[in-house]
């Protein structure tokens, strides 16, 4: 028979479920876990809401006054700014767009007129009644005299055409099958055009109308000229299937002013797009792919505002304006708006500062006085706020503080005496093993070395006992503490055959600084017995003056280090078997607390395999040193 198992929760009754039932205990645990997670999430949400509300409406008087004044100042600025911005933006943008579109429309019309003019002039050179008949007869004539007469006649006619159409910048006639391909040029041409075939001509078609090919802007064919021109190439048939071409060009700059010419169109750039949608001309300061589609270059042109006009033959003229120029007036309005907003906020900050001085500052002064509360009542000076309420409260606080100081002083004296008695008790509990080991050392020296060594050992040992067991004051000079430490180290070196290496460094100007007895010796003793494990071990003792009338004491060893648990045990006086005088780090901590209180600090940094460093920071004077000395003398 299968044994049932029982699930017990505080959310449901006790149920007995067999292992072959469909509902298992995992379902209940998962269900309770999900519910617990949901409750935790709701608790976090409520906590976040409370934090947000506390940030928006703080618990301090200064915070609430600041929030109210900032809200009253910012609200009208924001409302007025939003309203004026949308009105100004809409009106100004419509005016700017209309201005640019008007200019672009006039440029488009000028291009249309130029194209029509090129077509009209080329018609004068066509055959069937035009100048083209003379050109055809000139090409077919073989009589040199007749040929010369017709050449001069054609040249005079072409000159008249040039003068009667000032917009025509240059023209020539190209004879594909003649030994001299280019003739009747209106001015000298560049050499590369004189020797090029029609297929090699560097012209890119913009669009074609009938048999006329209108080329996109390109450098002029004239020698010693770098102007950009629009050109037309017209084929004319004559004779028995023969063809010559008429080339005409007009200046682009007279139709579409270039960017940066100082005119109204300064910082306006142009693109000329063919009827196939490809870019045929650009004077932008950035490179576009040759023949690229305009739609494919939108990303490269995102820094410009574009306007476009389409010609009757499908070509498109696009003007581009830098957005910084396009939005210049709007940006100026934004800057002015920001300046006015900042001035309003500055006035608000000034009002908050005034309120802070009038209300919050007296409260802050009282708060600082309470935080600096000490035995010295001189810091509780009169508070001049010109507000009677604050002065009455502060006067009551001063009276209360004086009474508290008296009570604290009385309690402190009692506790200080109690601490002195505990220290005296600790000193009286000297570990007898130290004396026993020292006597054994003396016996060994007497047996092995002779009388001189015994004398030296007894002399040092006597000084150590006199310093440790003496009834003099618990406060000594640093030089005395160092002398006692050196005696202790000398005894230990004799005992262990000069095994320990202790280096001490002390600033000369702190030798007479007072210090409690037995601060250095227990720390060095701890380093000897818990740190140094070989003859190569070294202990360094340093005492130096720090800024702010403080003395820094560091005792570092290169021993095996201690674990955090061992350090904690030593500070609690649980360091195991005692050695030396046996009072340890716990004694040092108590001495610092009794004589310096919170003004002193002690830290231990120990790492396994690297060593231990004990750092002590104490003031250069002991509070109540004279009273303490008298108390010890009376004791």
CORZI-V624302 format. One record per backbone hydrogen bond with DSSP energy under -1.0 kcal/mol. NH is the residue of the N-H (numbers start at 1). CO is the residue of the C=O. E is the energy in kcal/mol with one decimal. If there is no record, write none. Layout:
BEGIN
nh->NH co->CO e->E
nh->NH co->CO e->E
END
This chain:
BEGIN
nh->5 co->17 e->-1.5
nh->7 co->15 e->-1.4
nh->15 co->7 e->-1.2
nh->17 co->5 e->-1.7
nh->21 co->18 e->-2.1
nh->29 co->25 e->-2.3
nh->30 co->26 e->-2.7
nh->31 co->27 e->-2.3
nh->32 co->28 e->-2.6
nh->33 co->29 e->-2.3
nh->34 co->30 e->-2.4
nh->35 co->31 e->-2.1
nh->36 co->32 e->-2.2
nh->37 co->33 e->-2.3
nh->38 co->34 e->-2.4
nh->39 co->35 e->-2.2
nh->40 co->36 e->-2.2
nh->41 co->37 e->-2.4
nh->42 co->38 e->-2.5
nh->43 co->39 e->-2.1
nh->44 co->40 e->-2.2
nh->45 co->41 e->-2.3
nh->46 co->42 e->-2.3
nh->47 co->43 e->-2.1
nh->48 co->44 e->-2.5
nh->49 co->45 e->-2.3
nh->50 co->46 e->-2.3
nh->51 co->47 e->-2.2
nh->52 co->48 e->-2.3
nh->53 co->49 e->-2.6
nh->54 co->50 e->-2.3
nh->55 co->51 e->-1.9
nh->56 co->52 e->-2.4
nh->57 co->53 e->-2.4
nh->64 co->60 e->-2.1
nh->65 co->61 e->-2.4
nh->66 co->62 e->-2.3
nh->67 co->63 e->-2.4
nh->68 co->64 e->-2.5
nh->69 co->65 e->-2.4
nh->70 co->66 e->-2.5
nh->71 co->67 e->-2.3
nh->72 co->68 e->-2.5
nh->73 co->69 e->-1.9
nh->74 co->70 e->-2.9
nh->75 co->71 e->-2.2
nh->77 co->73 e->-1.1
nh->78 co->74 e->-2.9
nh->79 co->75 e->-2.4
nh->80 co->76 e->-2.7
nh->81 co->77 e->-2.4
nh->82 co->78 e->-2.7
nh->83 co->79 e->-2.2
nh->84 co->80 e->-2.6
nh->85 co->81 e->-2.3
nh->86 co->82 e->-2.1
nh->87 co->83 e->-1.9
nh->88 co->84 e->-2.9
nh->89 co->85 e->-3.3
nh->90 co->86 e->-2.2
nh->91 co->87 e->-2.3
nh->92 co->88 e->-2.8
nh->93 co->89 e->-2.4
nh->94 co->90 e->-1.9
nh->95 co->91 e->-2.0
nh->96 co->92 e->-2.6
nh->97 co->93 e->-2.9
nh->98 co->94 e->-2.2
nh->99 co->95 e->-1.9
nh->100 co->96 e->-2.4
nh->101 co->97 e->-2.6
nh->102 co->98 e->-2.1
nh->103 co->99 e->-2.0
nh->104 co->100 e->-2.5
nh->105 co->101 e->-2.4
nh->106 co->102 e->-2.0
nh->107 co->103 e->-1.9
nh->108 co->104 e->-2.6
nh->109 co->105 e->-2.5
nh->110 co->106 e->-2.0
nh->111 co->107 e->-2.1
nh->112 co->108 e->-2.3
nh->113 co->109 e->-2.5
nh->114 co->110 e->-2.2
nh->115 co->111 e->-2.7
nh->116 co->112 e->-2.4
nh->117 co->113 e->-2.4
nh->118 co->114 e->-2.4
nh->119 co->115 e->-2.2
nh->120 co->116 e->-2.3
nh->121 co->117 e->-2.6
nh->122 co->118 e->-2.3
nh->123 co->119 e->-1.4
nh->126 co->123 e->-1.3
nh->131 co->124 e->-2.6
nh->132 co->126 e->-1.9
nh->133 co->130 e->-1.5
nh->135 co->131 e->-1.8
nh->136 co->132 e->-2.6
nh->137 co->133 e->-2.5
nh->138 co->134 e->-2.4
nh->139 co->135 e->-2.2
nh->140 co->136 e->-1.8
nh->141 co->137 e->-1.9
nh->147 co->143 e->-2.9
nh->148 co->144 e->-2.3
nh->149 co->145 e->-2.2
nh->150 co->146 e->-2.3
nh->151 co->147 e->-2.0
nh->152 co->148 e->-2.2
nh->153 co->149 e->-2.1
nh->154 co->150 e->-2.8
nh->155 co->151 e->-2.5
nh->156 co->152 e->-2.4
nh->157 co->153 e->-2.1
nh->158 co->154 e->-2.6
nh->159 co->155 e->-2.1
nh->160 co->156 e->-2.2
nh->161 co->157 e->-2.1
nh->162 co->158 e->-2.2
nh->163 co->159 e->-2.4
nh->164 co->160 e->-2.2
nh->168 co->165 e->-2.1
nh->169 co->249 e->-2.8
nh->170 co->249 e->-1.2
nh->172 co->247 e->-1.6
nh->173 co->183 e->-2.7
nh->174 co->245 e->-3.2
nh->175 co->181 e->-3.9
nh->183 co->173 e->-2.5
nh->186 co->171 e->-2.4
nh->190 co->221 e->-2.7
nh->193 co->190 e->-1.2
nh->194 co->190 e->-1.2
nh->195 co->191 e->-1.1
nh->203 co->201 e->-2.1
nh->206 co->214 e->-3.8
nh->207 co->214 e->-1.5
nh->209 co->212 e->-2.2
nh->212 co->209 e->-2.4
nh->213 co->233 e->-2.0
nh->214 co->207 e->-2.6
nh->215 co->231 e->-2.6
nh->216 co->204 e->-3.3
nh->218 co->229 e->-2.1
nh->220 co->227 e->-2.4
nh->223 co->188 e->-2.7
nh->229 co->218 e->-3.0
nh->230 co->250 e->-3.0
nh->232 co->248 e->-2.9
nh->233 co->213 e->-2.3
nh->234 co->246 e->-2.4
nh->236 co->244 e->-3.2
nh->238 co->242 e->-2.9
nh->241 co->239 e->-1.3
nh->242 co->238 e->-1.8
nh->244 co->236 e->-2.6
nh->245 co->174 e->-2.7
nh->246 co->234 e->-2.7
nh->247 co->172 e->-2.9
nh->248 co->232 e->-2.2
nh->249 co->170 e->-1.9
nh->250 co->230 e->-2.7
nh->252 co->228 e->-2.7
nh->255 co->252 e->-1.3
nh->256 co->252 e->-2.8
nh->266 co->263 e->-1.6
nh->268 co->265 e->-1.9
nh->269 co->320 e->-3.1
nh->271 co->318 e->-2.9
nh->272 co->281 e->-2.0
nh->273 co->316 e->-3.2
nh->274 co->278 e->-2.6
nh->275 co->206 e->-1.2
nh->277 co->274 e->-2.1
nh->279 co->292 e->-3.0
nh->280 co->272 e->-3.0
nh->281 co->272 e->-1.2
nh->283 co->270 e->-1.4
nh->292 co->289 e->-2.1
nh->294 co->277 e->-1.9
nh->297 co->294 e->-1.2
nh->301 co->297 e->-1.3
nh->302 co->299 e->-1.3
nh->304 co->301 e->-1.9
nh->305 co->321 e->-3.6
nh->307 co->319 e->-2.3
nh->309 co->317 e->-2.3
nh->311 co->315 e->-3.1
nh->314 co->311 e->-1.5
nh->316 co->273 e->-2.8
nh->317 co->309 e->-3.2
nh->318 co->271 e->-3.0
nh->319 co->307 e->-2.7
nh->320 co->269 e->-3.3
nh->321 co->305 e->-2.6
nh->323 co->303 e->-2.1
nh->326 co->322 e->-3.2
nh->327 co->323 e->-2.6
nh->328 co->325 e->-1.4
nh->331 co->327 e->-2.8
nh->332 co->328 e->-2.3
nh->333 co->329 e->-2.0
nh->334 co->330 e->-2.3
nh->335 co->331 e->-2.6
nh->336 co->332 e->-2.4
nh->337 co->333 e->-2.6
nh->338 co->334 e->-2.8
nh->339 co->335 e->-2.5
nh->340 co->336 e->-2.4
nh->341 co->337 e->-2.4
nh->342 co->338 e->-2.7
nh->343 co->339 e->-2.4
nh->344 co->340 e->-2.2
nh->345 co->341 e->-2.4
nh->346 co->342 e->-2.6
nh->347 co->343 e->-2.3
nh->348 co->344 e->-2.1
nh->349 co->345 e->-3.0
nh->350 co->346 e->-2.5
nh->351 co->347 e->-2.3
nh->352 co->348 e->-2.8
nh->353 co->349 e->-2.8
nh->354 co->350 e->-2.3
nh->355 co->351 e->-2.4
nh->356 co->352 e->-2.7
nh->357 co->353 e->-2.4
nh->358 co->354 e->-2.3
nh->359 co->355 e->-3.0
nh->361 co->356 e->-3.7
nh->363 co->359 e->-1.1
nh->364 co->360 e->-2.6
nh->365 co->361 e->-2.6
nh->366 co->362 e->-2.3
nh->367 co->363 e->-2.3
nh->368 co->364 e->-2.6
nh->369 co->365 e->-2.2
nh->370 co->366 e->-2.1
nh->371 co->367 e->-2.3
nh->372 co->368 e->-2.2
nh->373 co->370 e->-1.2
nh->380 co->377 e->-1.3
nh->381 co->379 e->-1.8
nh->391 co->387 e->-1.7
nh->392 co->388 e->-2.2
nh->393 co->389 e->-2.0
nh->394 co->390 e->-2.6
nh->395 co->391 e->-2.1
nh->396 co->392 e->-2.0
nh->397 co->393 e->-2.0
nh->398 co->394 e->-2.1
nh->399 co->395 e->-1.9
nh->400 co->396 e->-2.2
nh->401 co->397 e->-2.6
nh->402 co->398 e->-2.0
nh->403 co->399 e->-1.5
nh->404 co->400 e->-2.2
nh->405 co->401 e->-2.5
nh->406 co->402 e->-1.8
nh->407 co->403 e->-1.9
nh->408 co->404 e->-2.8
nh->409 co->405 e->-2.5
nh->410 co->406 e->-1.8
nh->411 co->407 e->-2.2
nh->412 co->408 e->-2.8
nh->413 co->409 e->-2.1
nh->414 co->410 e->-1.5
nh->415 co->411 e->-2.4
nh->416 co->412 e->-2.6
nh->417 co->413 e->-2.0
nh->418 co->414 e->-2.0
nh->419 co->415 e->-2.3
nh->420 co->416 e->-2.2
nh->421 co->417 e->-2.2
nh->422 co->418 e->-1.8
nh->423 co->419 e->-2.2
nh->424 co->420 e->-2.6
nh->425 co->421 e->-2.0
nh->426 co->422 e->-2.1
nh->427 co->423 e->-2.5
nh->428 co->424 e->-1.8
nh->431 co->581 e->-1.0
nh->434 co->431 e->-1.1
nh->436 co->432 e->-2.5
nh->437 co->433 e->-2.8
nh->438 co->434 e->-2.1
nh->439 co->435 e->-2.4
nh->440 co->436 e->-2.1
nh->441 co->437 e->-1.8
nh->442 co->438 e->-2.1
nh->443 co->439 e->-2.4
nh->444 co->440 e->-2.0
nh->445 co->441 e->-2.4
nh->446 co->442 e->-2.6
nh->447 co->443 e->-1.7
nh->448 co->444 e->-2.2
nh->449 co->445 e->-3.1
nh->450 co->445 e->-1.5
nh->454 co->450 e->-1.2
nh->455 co->451 e->-2.5
nh->456 co->452 e->-2.4
nh->457 co->453 e->-2.7
nh->458 co->454 e->-2.9
nh->459 co->455 e->-2.4
nh->460 co->456 e->-2.3
nh->461 co->457 e->-2.9
nh->462 co->458 e->-2.4
nh->463 co->459 e->-1.7
nh->464 co->460 e->-2.1
nh->465 co->461 e->-2.4
nh->466 co->462 e->-2.5
nh->467 co->463 e->-2.3
nh->468 co->464 e->-2.5
nh->469 co->465 e->-3.0
nh->470 co->466 e->-1.0
nh->476 co->515 e->-2.9
nh->478 co->513 e->-1.4
nh->479 co->511 e->-2.1
nh->481 co->477 e->-2.2
nh->482 co->478 e->-2.4
nh->483 co->479 e->-2.1
nh->484 co->480 e->-2.4
nh->485 co->481 e->-1.9
nh->486 co->482 e->-2.5
nh->487 co->483 e->-2.1
nh->488 co->484 e->-2.2
nh->489 co->485 e->-2.5
nh->490 co->486 e->-2.5
nh->491 co->487 e->-2.3
nh->492 co->488 e->-2.1
nh->493 co->489 e->-2.4
nh->494 co->490 e->-2.2
nh->495 co->491 e->-2.4
nh->496 co->492 e->-2.3
nh->498 co->493 e->-5.1
nh->503 co->539 e->-3.0
nh->505 co->541 e->-3.0
nh->507 co->543 e->-1.8
nh->510 co->507 e->-1.5
nh->513 co->510 e->-1.5
nh->515 co->476 e->-3.0
nh->517 co->474 e->-2.8
nh->524 co->520 e->-2.3
nh->525 co->521 e->-2.7
nh->526 co->522 e->-2.1
nh->527 co->523 e->-1.8
nh->528 co->524 e->-2.2
nh->529 co->525 e->-2.1
nh->530 co->526 e->-2.2
nh->531 co->527 e->-1.2
nh->532 co->527 e->-2.4
nh->537 co->534 e->-1.6
nh->539 co->501 e->-3.1
nh->540 co->556 e->-3.2
nh->541 co->503 e->-3.7
nh->542 co->554 e->-2.6
nh->543 co->505 e->-2.5
nh->544 co->552 e->-2.0
nh->546 co->550 e->-3.5
nh->550 co->546 e->-1.0
nh->551 co->618 e->-3.6
nh->552 co->544 e->-3.0
nh->553 co->616 e->-3.2
nh->554 co->542 e->-2.4
nh->555 co->614 e->-2.3
nh->556 co->540 e->-2.6
nh->557 co->612 e->-2.5
nh->558 co->538 e->-1.6
nh->560 co->531 e->-2.5
nh->567 co->563 e->-2.2
nh->568 co->564 e->-2.4
nh->569 co->565 e->-2.2
nh->570 co->566 e->-2.3
nh->571 co->567 e->-2.1
nh->572 co->568 e->-1.4
nh->573 co->570 e->-1.2
nh->574 co->569 e->-3.6
nh->582 co->579 e->-1.9
nh->588 co->584 e->-1.2
nh->589 co->585 e->-2.4
nh->590 co->586 e->-1.8
nh->591 co->587 e->-2.6
nh->592 co->588 e->-2.3
nh->593 co->589 e->-2.1
nh->594 co->590 e->-2.6
nh->595 co->591 e->-2.4
nh->596 co->592 e->-2.3
nh->597 co->592 e->-1.3
nh->599 co->596 e->-1.6
nh->600 co->597 e->-1.1
nh->601 co->617 e->-1.8
nh->603 co->615 e->-2.5
nh->605 co->613 e->-2.9
nh->607 co->611 e->-2.4
nh->609 co->560 e->-3.0
nh->610 co->607 e->-2.2
nh->611 co->607 e->-1.9
nh->613 co->605 e->-2.4
nh->614 co->555 e->-2.7
nh->615 co->603 e->-2.8
nh->616 co->553 e->-3.2
nh->617 co->601 e->-2.3
nh->618 co->551 e->-2.3
nh->620 co->549 e->-1.8
nh->625 co->622 e->-1.2
nh->628 co->624 e->-2.3
nh->629 co->625 e->-2.2
nh->630 co->626 e->-2.3
nh->631 co->627 e->-2.3
nh->632 co->628 e->-2.5
nh->633 co->629 e->-2.3
nh->634 co->630 e->-2.5
nh->635 co->631 e->-2.0
END
